[in-house]
Amino acid sequence: MNILITGSSGQIGTNVALKLMERGDVVLGIDKRSNAWTDRIDLVTLDLTKASHDDMPDGKRFDAVLHLAANAKVFELVEHPERAMDNISMLFATLDYCRRNRLPIIFGSSREVYGDIHQHITHEASADFVVAESPYSASKIAGEALIYSYAQCYDLPFLVFRFSNVYGRFDNDAARMERVIPLFIDRIRKGQPITVFGKEKVLDFTYVDDCVSGIVAGLDALTSRRVMNETINLACGAGATLVDVVEIVSKHLGKTPDVTYEPTRPGEVTRYVADIGKARELLGYQPKTLLPEGLAKTIDWWRESGSL
């Protein structure tokens, strides 16, 4: 296959691109920044919020588009809501490119579309698009609505994947360490204080290899038209707290953490565990990595990369 990946310098984009290339597929990435981890992925440096039709690559080259480009930090978008609008603009540019070139699209959505609904298992029909918990969740709700409208009006094949707290290899870049798991690993290792916002928060942490396996299965199914026009949770299907993360990381590093607990910040979901039955049924998806093993692999990778 020939696949175009937007957001190819991010964590999921980097992992998917390398996995596809490993099996012989051809990948072209679009991102506004270079990849901090690898130079193996062919890249068009482009800000999709400002892209014109002429800036985009020849659509005849590709079998599908994987749209991952987004500003993805929930609280950051609470503080800077204009970045949520950028998410919508990036998707619109990509989606209209797919319409003009008749390309199927996979959209990387989020468990944030479900909001803070305090139920143990969240299946795809549970999303309530009347209530958005944050500008970020609103941008993903709007993105899904755009996808569904293009499928309806232009017969554009799609899959929507709702990701949940993906972690592991290439998790953010080494200089910033802004996402919670690499941030905790880095600070606990150095003996620096960390803050847990929401001691009772239960989330569904997904190891990146499991997420990638679902995406690749989705690309195969969509390009063959075996599965299309579906919205699917891609997650581990098991809940854990941030306290669990701190304890597992500390044990693996052999450190005693310096932890402060604060209330959950505005816009953050406090409980989410995914129902992944649809992914299993349609894509044969089977996550293999629970949190303790995934965090151990993540720490080992950070060490091997020279960041620890």
Buried (B, 14 or more C-beta within 10 A) or exposed (E): BBBBBBBBBBBBBBBBBBBBBEEEBBBBBBBBEEBBBEEEBEBBEBBBBEBEEEBBBEBEEBBBBBBBBBBBBBBBBBEEBEBBBBBBBBBBBBBBBBBEBEBBBBBBBBBBBBBBBEEEBBBBEBBEBEEBBBBBBBBBBBBBEBBBEBBEEEEBBBBBBBBBBBBBBBBBBBEEBEBBBBBBBBBBBEEEEBEBBBEEBBBBBBBBBBBBBBBBBBBBBBBEEEBBBBBBBBBBBBBBBBBBBBBBBBEBBEBEBEBEEEEBEEBBBBBBBBBBBBBBEBBEBEBEBBBBEBBBBBBEBBEEEEBB
